[in-house]
Each structure stands twice: as C-alpha cells, then as structure tokens.
Amino acid sequence: MTDRTPIMPSPAPAGNSSGASRVPGHEDSQPSFIIPQSEGAALIDGKSYGQALQARVKGAVAAMKQAGQGVPGLAVILVGNDPASEVYVRHKEAATIAAGMTSWKHVLEADTPEEDLYALIERLNADPVVNGILLQLPLPPHMDPLRLLGAIAPEKDVDGLGALNAGRLAVAQRENQNPEGIVPCTPLGCLYLIKAAQAHLTGHESLTGLHAVMVGASPLVGRPMAQLLMQQGCTVTLVQKTSRHVPELCRQADILVVATGVPRLVKGDWVKEGAIVIDVGINRVQRTEAEMANARAEQGEKAKPTHLVGDVDMAGARLRAGAITPVPGGVGPMTIACLLSNTLEATAWQKGLRENMQGSFGA
C-alpha cells in the first residue's frame, strides 16, 4: 500500500487547547507561532513558523536521499550588485544548503545582455539535476522581467511568478487539476500566518466570509495574495495607488495585508478592532530622537541610528489589531521557508513522488 501521509505541513496549522497554533501532527513538540501579549495584539511569530517549516523540509529531503531518490537542486540567478538582492540571495543559498538541498548561484554582471540571461535560463530548464530556478528581482532596466520569468519552465518556477503559474492561480486551478501549479512564496507564507492567527483568535482556521483588504497591487505580492484570499472564501478589496478613501477601506478589513514599500503608511486608527494584520513591508529608516534614546537604553553603544520598520505603524496598530506580524521576524522568514517548500514539491512533481506531498494549491 502506498503511504499517502503528507510529509509537508498543511498551509495553516490547526489550533490547540491553548489557542496557539502549531505544526500539524507535532502539537506536543513544536513551539507556538502566536505569542499573546500582556496588552495589545498577539504577535504572529513568522520566524518560529519558518524554522519549523524549514525543519520539516529538511526531514523530507533526508528521507528522499535515504530512499535513493536524490535531493532537490535550486539554482538562483543574480544580475548586478544590488546590495539588498545580494543579502537576500545569501540567505536563500544558506537556507537551501541547510535543508540538505543542492544550491547553485549564478551571478551575472549588470550589463549582461538579456539574451545571455535567457540562454542561461534555457540551459537550467534542460538540466535534469536542477529542480528549481529563482530569478532574483529587480533586474537591470534594460531587461524585461516578464519575458525572463516566463522563460523559466513552469515546473521549475519555484517563485511562482511566471505567467503560466500566475494564470493557474488566477483561475483557481488546484493541485488535482494542475499538479505543476506553484504559488508565489511571499503570499503563500502570508496565508500560513493568517490561518495561524485565525485559529488562535477564533479556534478555527476558516476564512470564509471575512473581508480581506490587500493594500498594494504588485504582481509579486498583492495580486496573488488577493487570489489566494478569494480562494479561501474571503470578500477581497484590492487597494492600489489610485484608490480613494484608503483609510476607510482598511477599517473594514477583518484581514489587512500591506505590501507597498512605504514606511508606516497604514496608521493605527486605520485598523479595525480585532483584525489580523500582515505587514509585508521592510524598510530601513532613521530613528527619531525618542526612538534613538530608547534604543540606547536597551542596546547601549550598539544602538544604530537606523532601524527596520514595516508598512504599518506598529505602535498604533498593535493597540487595535487582534494579531499582527512584527518587522522583522514576521513575513520575511516565511518567504524563504516557502521557497524551500516549493522547491521540494517541484522536485516531487518532477520525480513522480507527488502523491506523498501536500501541494501549495491545497491551501
């Protein structure tokens, strides 16, 4: 008899008697991902959730290797020397290796002709030991990201940003119809966190009937996030730069996801009482005099004049929200964990091992 027990966690862990959410099947051994506070919103601990997900990926990779089925291989392409992109690629490379996967990094000069990058993608598509391909964005201005993302074979498009995978998500083709479908990593990680928070706040993870507001309409986060939430039965409002009455729209949200790249855009009084708030933004800004004084009191001489903040005003929002992601330590770790999960699943699809996995579209 074939073992159909999933070796990956479901996209949202079930709640437990304490109201905290845990990796399914490991309720007694895994830490909680929701951290209640003495006052204000509970914190959604994406760092712990991401670590737990990476640990399960690592176990699945080890089992695959022990069974003589090889290990997943992920190729990351970096064009140019954008400092933030270099940091992201280093983190992805380290996580890939830590999970027991094979990692390749292709670094190209910023003035590389687009056709040379296209040719590299085609070579990686044809290489059977490469199971996943990730093209780090942004690309230099002379390159067409849509064309290049579309060149990645859909079964190896582990970031889920190519036109074919995006289209499958848009028309809600699920794993039993389209086993190659891959969901973008950041929106998928956000959905994990939303369901964990919902289980904590209500005792169940169903999102059916909730009003979700997605602030930011980029093809990387906003649009696929809206599609995922619609598939969960939410009424979804997608807010973009030209939208009017944005504070009023946000105040209607049971689920508020913000990905704009604008530091502290969403103010505390924009948040509905008890809402789930997912802050995708990460911005480095100068500390105010008061913030610097507090930092020196806590960190002494190690305090820096800049710090990381999200797209939501955390100080105000946490007084009204039911649960909120911190920055850092919220969405970021989940993005890398979901990249590894997608790479593992892509490998399983390519090797005909899919029946032992739970797919991204099963969210």
N, C-alpha and C positions, 0 to 999 in steps of 0.2 A: 504494500500500500504506500502511495506517495505521501510524504509528510507535507501538509499544506499549512503548518503553523507559521505565521509570519515571523520573519527574523528582523523586521524593522518595526519601530513603534508606529501606532496609528497617528494621524496628524494632530490629534488632540488627546491627551491623556485623560482618563476618567477621574472624576473626583473621588475623595475618600472621606472617611468619617470625620476627619478634622477640618474638612473644607478645602484642604490644599490639594494641588494636582501633582500627579506623579507619572512616571513612565509606566504604561500598562504592563501588567504581568510582573512588575517589580515594586509593588506598593510598599513592601516592608524594607526594601534595601536602598531605594533611591531617595534623594533629598526632595523636599518640596520646591516647587517652582514659583509659588506665590508666597510672598513674605508680608504678613499683616503688620501694620504699623500702629503705634500707640495712638496716633491721631492721623487723620487724613487717609488717602488712598493706599491700598496694598500695593507693594511693588511686584511687578512681573519680572521674575529673575531669568532673563534670557541667557545669561552666562551659564547658570547651572543647567538649564534645559539643553542648551547647546552642547555642553560637556557630556550630558547623559546620552544625547543622540549620537555624538561622535563615538562614545564608548560602545554603543550597540553596533554602529557601522564597523568599528574595529573588530568586534567579535564576529560579525558576519564575514568580513574579509578573511579573518583567520580560518573560519570554517570552510570557506571556499578554497583557500590554499591547501588546507589539510585534505580536502576531498579530491585534490588533483585538478581543480578547475581553474588554476591560475589566479591572478589578482587583478583588480581593476587598474587601469592606467589612465591618468589625466594629464593632458597637455595644455599648458597655459601660454598664451601669446601676449607679450607686452610690446607695444610700439612706442618708442620715445622714452623720455626720462621724467615723466610727471611724478613728483615726489609722493603724492598720495597713492597713485597707482602702484608705484614700486613697493610701498608699505603693504598694500592690500595683497599684491602678488606674493610677497614673502610670507605673509600669514597663511595664505591659501596653500603655498608649497609646503610649509611646515606641517599644517594640519593633514595634508594628503599623505605625507610620509609617516606621520604619527599614527595614522589609521591603517598603515600597512600596505597602502597602495603605491604604485609606481608613479613618479612625478617627473614630468619634463617641462622645462621652461625655455621658451623661445623668445629672445629679446632682439628686437629689430630697431634700427636707427629711425629717428623721427621722420627723416626724408626718404624712407624706403618707398619705392613705387607701389601703388596699390596692387598692381598685377603680381608683384613678387609676394605680397601677403596672400593674395588669392591663391597663388600656386602652392604656398606652404599649407594653406588650409586643405587644398585638394590632396596633397601628399598625406596629411594626417588623416583625412577621411578614408584613404585607401589602406592605411596601416592597421592591420588586424590587432596589434597589441595596444593601440590607442583606443580606449573605450569612451573617453570624454574629451571634448575640446572646449576651452573657455577663452574667448577673446576679450581681454581687459579693455574696458571703456573708461574715459573717452579716447577716441582715435585722433590723430593729427587732422587738421582742417581739410587737407587735400584728399582724404579717404572717405568713402561712402559707407557708413556703418551698417545701413540696412542691406546693402548688397553683400557685404562681407559676412555679416551674421547669417544671411540667407544662404551663403555658400557652405556653411557647416552642415554636415549630414544631420538630419533631424534626430536620428537615433543616437548621435554623439553630442547633441546640443544641450549640454548639461545645465546651462544657464537658462534654457527655455525661452530665449529671446528671438530665435529665428521665426520667419513668417509662418512656417508650417505649424510649429508648436504653438505660436500665438493664436493662429487661426483655430486650431483644435480646442484651445482653451475658450476662445470666444464663442464657439458653437457648442460648448459643453460636451464634447466627445470624451467619454470616460474610458477607464483602462480596459474594460471588457470589449469596447468597440475599437479602441486605438491603443494598443499596448506600447506604441512608441511615444505617446504624448508625455511631455515633460513640462512641469510648472516652473516658472521663474523662482529663483531661490529666495529672494527677499520677501515677496508676497506670500510664499508658502510658509516661511518662518513666521511671518506675522499671523497667519491663520492658526498655526500651532499655539501661539501665545494668546490669541483672542479666545480660543476654545478653552485653554487652561484657565484663563481669568473667568470666563463664563461659568465653568464648573465650580470654581471657588466661590463665586458670588451667588450662584443660584442652586448649586447641587446637581446641575445637568449641563451638558455642553451644547445643546441645540441652540442655534442662532435664528431659527425660523421666526419670521415676523418682526425681527428687530430692525430699527432704522440705522443703517451704517452710512456715515459721511466720510468720503475719501477726499482729503484736501491735497491736490496735486494730481495731474493727469498725465504724467510721463509714461511712455511705453515700457519703462523699466520697472516701475512700481505701481503707479496709480491705476492705470488701465487694467493690468492683470489682477490687481488686488480687488478692484470693483467686480471683475468677472467671477473671481473666487467667492466673494461675499454673496453675489447673486445666486450662485450655485448652492449656497448654504440656506437659501430662502429669505435672505435679507431684502428689504427695500433699500436701494442704494442711490445716494446722491453723489455725483462726481463733481467736485469743485475745481475750477481751473482759474487761470489768471484773469479772465474776463468775467468771471461770475460776480453777481451782485449780492449784497446782503449776506456776506460770508459769515459774520458772527452769528446772525440769526439762524443760518443753516446749521452751523456747528452745534448750537444749543439744542437742536432737535435730535442729536445723534446719541443712540444707545451705544454705538461703537464709533469711535472717532480715530481715523488713521491719518497721519500728517506726514507728507513727504514733499517738501517744497524747496529745501535748501536755504530757507530764510530763517535766521536765528530767532527763536522765541516769537514767531509770527502769531501763533494761537495763544491768546491771553487766557488767564484763569477763568474769567467770567464768560468765556465762550463755551465752557464745558458744562454739559448737563450733569446734574447731581446723580452720582452713582454710575456714570458712564465708564466704559472700557476705553482707555486712551493708549494708542500705539504711536510712539514718536520715532519715525524712521530717520529723521534728520540727525546729522552730526556735524557741528560747526565749531571751529576754534575762534574764540573771541577774547577781547581784552577784558580782564576783570575790572569791575568798578572799585572805587576806593573801599567801600564797605566789604565787598567780596574779597578783596586782597587782604584786608585786616582779618577777616575770618579764616582765610587760607593760612595766613602766618600763624594765627593762634593754634590751628590744627597741625600744620606741617612744618612750622619754624622756617629755617632758611631754605628748605626745599620747595617752598611755595613759588609757583611761577606766575608771571603777570598775565598769562593767558590760560584759558581752560576750555573744555568741551561742553557745549550745550546743544540741545535739540531744537526742533522747530516749534516746540511747545514750551510755554513759560511754566517750568516745572513747579516753581514755588507757589504760583497761584492755582494751577490745575490740580495739584495733589490735594488741595483743600476741598475740591468738589467731586473729583472722579472716584469711582469705586475701586479701580485698579489702573495702574499706569506703568509703562516701561521707563526705566531710568536711561539716561545717556551720560556716559557709556554703560554697557552691560545689559542692554535690552535687545534690540533687533540685530545689531551687528554680529554677535556670536551665532545667532540662529542662521544668518545668511551663509556663513562658512559651513555650519553643520549640515544645512540642506544641500549645499553644493556636493558634499561628500555622499549624502544620502542619494541624491540624483545620479551621481557617478556610479554608485553601487547598483542602483536599479537599472541604469542604462547597460551596465555590464551584464546583468542578469538577463535582460531582454536579448542582448546580442548573443549570449551563450545558451539561450533556451532554458534558462533557470527561473523564468518569471513567476512560475506558479508558487514559488516559496517566498515571494515578496508581496508587500502591500504597496501599491503604486501611489504616486503623487496625486493622481486624479481621483483617488479614493477618499480624498479629504472630505 
